[in-house]
Structure formats: C-alpha cells, structure tokens
Amino acid sequence: MTVITGAAGTGKSTLCIGLLKLLDKLGKTYALCAPTGKAANKIENLTGKRASTIHRLFKYSPAEGFRVNAENPLEKDYLIVDEASMVDILLLQALCEGAGKECRIVFIGDPYQLPPVDAGNSLQALIGSYSVSQIMLPEVFRQQKGSTILKNASMINMEKVFPMSNAEDFEFIDTEDPEKMIKALYSSIDKLKKAGYHPIKDINILTPLNKGGGDISVSNLNIRLRDWLNPASEDTSFIVHDREFRIGDKVMQRKNDYDLDIYNGDIGIITEDTQSESRVTVDFDGKEKNIPYSKMDNITLNYAMTVHKSQGSESRAVIFLATRSGCYFLLNKNLFYTAITRAKEKLIMIMPYDVVKMAVGYNVRRQSYLARRIQKLVVGRDKN
C-alpha cells in the first residue's frame, strides 16, 4: 500500500499519469477509480485511461453489497484510488477486502481538503499511522508563479488570515448585507462573462449551506440564478412531478443509479424533454443519459452547490459566498481551502472579512482509532 499526498497543484495528477505509463510499459494490470462520478471523469480525462467510481468498479448493489470482495477479488496488479480524501471508513474496508492480497493499492489525495461526508477520515488515518509507504509532493505547479489563489490557500493551511488585496486572479468583496452580496454575485458573473467565461459551464458558485442559509443557500441561489441565466419560456420549460425544469438547466444527480450508470455528484445539462416517452435527456460531460420521469426526483438544479459537493471537481472560475448567519458551525479552514482550490484561473470571494478570520482558526479533526489499528496490524504482520 502506498499513499501519495500533496496540496492542490503539486502534481498528483501528473504523477498518476506517469505511474500509469510506467505500469503499461512493465505490462502490469491496474484499475483506476475515485469516490465520485465527477472525480472519476476528471482523472479519466486527464490520464486518457478508463476510470470508474469505487462502487462501479467493485460492483456494488443495494441488495448484495460489494460483489467484488474478499471471496471474489479484483485480480489486478495495482489499484489506483484518486481523491482519496473523500474515502470514508466503509469504502476503505471495501477497497482493502476487494483488491485482493496480491494487489498493491495506491491512494492519491489532498490531506488538507474536507473529510468524507460519512464516517471516518481514511486518508488522514493512513498518513497518521506511519506504517504505510508515503510520498509527499511539496512544490505547487498548477497555478502560475505568484498566483494569489495559491498564496491564499497556503496561508489557510498555516491557519493564517490572507489579506483582502485584489489581484488578476483574485477578488475579495467585503460585505455582510444579503442584498449587497446578491448584487455582487450578479456583477461578478457579468464581469466574468465579458472576460470570456461561460456563465454555466466555466463558473462554479459555492456556498457552505444547502438549505436554511437565507439568500446565499444553494436552494435559494439555484432559483435566483436559473431565472437570470436560463429564463422560463414556453419552448424550454416543462413540469415533472410538480417540479419545473428547463432545457439548458445545469443539474446534478443526487443518488447513485447503477441501472443508468449515473452517480451522486455527476453534473450535466438538460438537452431534451421527450413527453411522449416520459423521459428527460441530460448531457453528463459528453455522455447523454435518458432519465425516466420516475427518476427525476434524483435530479436537482446545480447553478450553485455546496463546497462539500464541489470536491473532486475544478472550474475556470469560482465565486465563493459565506456569512456568519447560518454558516457559523460550518466555517473551518478545510472548507475554505477546498472552496479556494476549486478555482483554476479566477477566484471571487463575497463575504465579511471576519468570516475568513473565524474559519482559518478552526481545523476539522475527527477522532478515530483507525491509525492505531493500522499500526498494530503492520507490527503484528512484521513479527509474523
């Protein structure tokens, strides 16, 4: 087992590409996977090699669980797991059991991101056990030298407050008033559009809260942004189960659907509504899926999304909104680091500056006995 870690832009994906080329040259068999569909699509596009979700690779079904398991292992020489920071404790168990005794597992991830939504913090446990082979990538390459995005992310990791100074790739709008925040959001999107950014495909709007956060919650922002960016018309609007959708809507799949081969977090654009067949066509990153009306409850608008849902993805520009009201218990340096490092070219933050000061001083630490158990397992194996 090997763990490869590094902050955003340190070359983890580039190293993965090199590793796969080496394995091809050596004639080794391997499988490439990630916890979510969009993370799998990302690494597949970067490497040119087929990648899948962990659930798909290990043939999970709700009725039977993981059908690739200790009795029916993967039978590969290597298993490469990208975005390993999102792997919870149950997925780690499935990976270790299903990979088989002869398979070497390579975990690749950013230890500074948010921990998994579900129980455990597998990547931190593997690192903290000091019992598995580790490679740490110290130098950042993704953003150009002098990048303010990179500097601010690094300062957050050191629990330091970055300055509000604007730069070519970074803008901070210091406001706490909800109405002013929404106006700043619209103005920022307009400026990015004029700079050549597509308002739906190139810009991600991030916020800590899904619901209950007032004007900047995902649920409220989705309605506002959809009406502005994709206005209703007789030709584009349609109703499914009392919910309105529109051709051109940016949407997200909310649950794994193994029959349709669509997974939680997959993002797409609605391209067609076929009422005669009771189905909606959604383009998921070039892969068109026909979704029956009966399964449209799993589709939600995605003009804005939570920072947690953005993990495993990147976009040319990110607009990140936060406030004290309703977000207090979510403000931590892991959340801010994750949000900031989703931006490849441009980052705009709309929030009171005090929120940044609050967030950088709090680090998410989950109490787990997993690191100790890994240590004991390795020590016991060495003695035997």
Residue pairs with C-beta under 8 A, 6 or more apart in sequence:
1 104
1 105
1 106
1 107
1 126
1 132
1 133
2 104
2 105
2 106
2 107
2 132
2 133
2 134
2 135
3 84
3 106
3 107
3 109
3 123
3 126
3 127
3 132
3 133
3 134
3 135
4 12
4 15
4 106
4 107
4 108
4 109
4 134
4 135
4 137
5 12
5 108
5 109
5 110
5 111
5 123
5 127
5 134
5 135
5 136
5 137
6 12
6 110
6 136
6 137
6 138
7 110
7 112
7 137
7 140
7 153
7 154
7 157
7 341
8 110
8 112
8 140
8 142
8 150
8 153
8 341
9 140
9 141
9 142
9 143
9 150
9 341
10 137
10 138
10 139
10 140
10 141
10 142
11 137
11 139
11 141
11 142
12 82
12 108
12 109
12 110
12 137
13 43
13 46
13 47
13 82
14 141
15 108
15 137
16 43
16 46
16 47
16 80
16 82
16 108
17 46
17 47
19 80
19 106
20 30
20 32
20 47
20 49
20 80
23 30
23 77
23 78
28 77
28 78
29 75
29 76
29 77
29 78
30 76
30 77
30 78
30 79
30 80
31 52
31 57
31 74
31 76
31 78
31 79
31 80
32 43
32 44
32 47
32 49
32 50
32 51
32 52
32 80
32 82
33 40
33 51
33 52
33 53
33 54
33 56
33 57
33 79
33 80
33 81
33 82
34 40
34 42
34 43
34 51
34 53
34 54
34 81
34 82
34 83
34 86
34 312
35 53
35 54
35 83
35 86
35 87
35 91
35 116
35 312
36 53
36 83
36 86
36 263
36 264
36 265
36 266
36 311
36 312
37 53
37 253
37 262
37 263
37 264
37 265
37 266
37 284
38 265
38 266
38 267
38 285
38 312
38 313
39 82
39 83
39 86
39 265
39 311
39 312
39 313
40 51
40 52
40 53
40 56
40 82
40 263
41 51
41 266
41 285
42 82
42 312
42 313
42 314
43 51
43 82
43 83
44 50
44 51
51 82
53 256
53 263
54 81
54 87
54 91
54 94
54 95
55 66
55 256
55 258
55 263
56 258
56 261
56 263
57 68
57 74
58 66
58 67
58 68
58 69
58 74
58 94
58 95
58 98
59 66
59 67
59 68
60 66
60 67
60 94
60 256
60 258
61 67
61 258
66 94
66 97
66 98
68 74
68 98
69 94
69 97
69 98
70 97
70 98
70 100
72 98
73 98
73 99
73 100
73 101
73 103
74 98
74 99
74 100
74 103
75 100
75 103
76 99
76 100
76 103
77 102
77 103
77 104
78 103
78 104
78 105
78 106
79 95
79 99
79 103
79 104
79 105
79 106
80 106
80 108
81 87
81 95
81 105
81 106
81 107
81 108
81 109
82 108
82 109
83 108
83 109
83 311
83 312
84 107
84 108
84 109
84 122
84 123
85 109
85 110
85 111
85 113
85 114
85 115
85 116
85 123
85 311
86 109
86 113
86 116
86 117
86 311
86 312
87 95
87 107
87 109
87 116
87 122
87 123
88 116
88 117
88 118
88 119
88 120
88 122
89 118
89 119
89 120
89 122
89 368
89 370
90 118
90 119
90 120
91 116
91 122
92 120
92 122
95 105
96 105
99 105
107 123
107 126
109 123
110 341
111 123
111 124
111 127
112 157
112 334
112 337
113 311
113 334
113 337
113 338
113 341
114 307
114 308
114 311
114 334
114 335
114 338
114 364
115 121
115 124
115 334
115 364
115 366
116 122
117 308
120 366
120 368
120 370
121 366
121 368
121 370
122 370
124 366
124 368
124 371
125 368
125 370
125 371
125 374
126 132
126 371
126 374
127 134
128 371
129 370
129 371
129 372
129 374
129 375
129 378
130 375
131 374
131 375
131 377
131 378
131 379
132 374
132 378
140 150
140 154
142 150
142 344
143 149
143 150
143 169
143 344
147 169
148 165
148 167
148 168
148 169
148 170
148 347
149 169
149 170
149 340
149 341
149 343
149 347
151 162
152 162
152 170
152 340
152 347
153 337
153 340
153 341
155 161
155 162
155 360
156 162
156 333
156 336
156 337
156 340
156 359
156 360
157 333
157 337
159 333
159 360
159 361
159 363
160 360
161 356
161 357
161 360
162 356
164 172
164 174
164 353
165 172
166 172
169 343
169 345
169 346
169 347
170 346
170 347
170 348
170 349
171 188
171 346
171 347
171 348
171 349
172 348
172 349
172 353
173 181
173 184
173 188
173 348
173 349
173 350
173 351
174 351
174 352
174 353
175 181
175 184
175 350
175 351
175 352
176 323
176 324
176 351
176 352
178 214
178 215
178 216
178 323
179 215
181 215
181 216
181 321
181 323
181 350
181 351
182 215
182 216
182 224
184 350
185 205
185 221
185 319
185 321
185 350
186 228
188 319
188 348
188 350
189 199
189 203
189 229
189 319
192 199
192 202
192 203
192 317
192 346
192 348
193 199
195 346
197 203
197 316
197 317
197 346
199 229
200 229
200 230
200 248
200 250
200 269
200 303
202 315
202 316
202 317
203 315
203 316
203 317
203 318
203 319
204 305
204 310
204 313
204 315
204 317
204 318
204 319
204 342
205 221
205 225
205 303
205 304
205 305
205 318
205 319
205 321
206 304
206 305
206 306
206 307
206 310
206 318
206 319
206 320
206 321
206 339
206 342
207 213
207 216
207 217
207 218
207 221
207 304
207 305
207 306
207 307
207 320
207 321
207 322
208 306
208 307
208 322
208 327
208 330
208 331
208 335
209 216
209 217
209 218
209 306
209 326
209 327
209 330
210 217
210 218
210 219
210 306
211 217
211 218
211 219
212 326
213 220
213 323
213 325
213 326
213 327
214 220
214 323
214 325
214 326
215 221
216 321
216 322
216 323
217 326
218 304
218 305
218 306
221 303
221 304
221 321
222 300
222 301
222 302
222 303
222 304
223 301
225 303
225 304
226 246
226 249
226 301
226 303
229 303
230 236
230 246
230 248
230 249
230 250
232 244
232 246
233 246
235 247
236 246
236 247
236 248
237 244
237 245
237 246
238 244
238 245
238 246
238 247
238 273
238 275
239 245
240 280
240 293
240 296
241 293
241 296
241 297
243 296
245 251
245 270
245 273
245 280
245 296
245 299
246 270
247 270
247 271
247 272
247 273
248 269
248 270
249 269
249 270
249 301
250 267
250 268
250 269
250 301
250 302
250 303
251 267
251 268
251 269
251 270
251 282
251 299
251 300
251 301
251 302
252 265
252 266
252 267
252 268
252 299
252 300
252 301
252 302
252 305
252 309
253 262
253 263
253 264
253 265
253 266
253 267
253 268
253 284
253 298
253 299
254 264
254 298
254 299
254 300
255 264
255 298
256 262
256 263
256 264
257 263
257 295
257 298
260 289
260 291
260 295
261 289
262 284
262 289
262 291
265 309
265 312
266 284
266 285
267 284
267 285
267 302
267 313
268 282
268 283
268 284
268 285
268 289
269 282
269 283
270 280
270 281
270 282
271 281
271 282
271 283
271 288
272 280
272 281
273 280
273 281
274 280
274 281
274 290
278 292
278 293
278 294
279 290
279 291
279 292
279 293
280 290
280 291
280 293
280 296
280 299
281 288
281 289
281 290
281 291
282 288
282 289
282 291
282 299
291 299
307 320
307 335
307 338
307 339
310 338
310 339
310 342
311 338
313 342
314 342
314 343
314 344
315 342
315 343
315 344
316 343
316 344
316 345
316 346
317 343
317 344
317 345
317 346
317 347
317 348
318 339
318 340
318 342
318 343
318 346
318 347
318 348
319 348
319 349
319 350
320 339
320 340
320 347
320 348
320 349
320 350
320 351
321 349
321 350
321 351
322 331
322 349
322 351
322 355
322 359
323 351
323 352
323 355
324 331
324 352
324 354
324 355
324 358
327 355
328 358
331 355
331 358
331 359
331 362
332 359
332 362
332 363
332 364
333 359
333 360
333 361
333 362
333 363
334 363
334 364
335 359
335 364
336 356
336 359
336 360
340 347
340 349
349 356
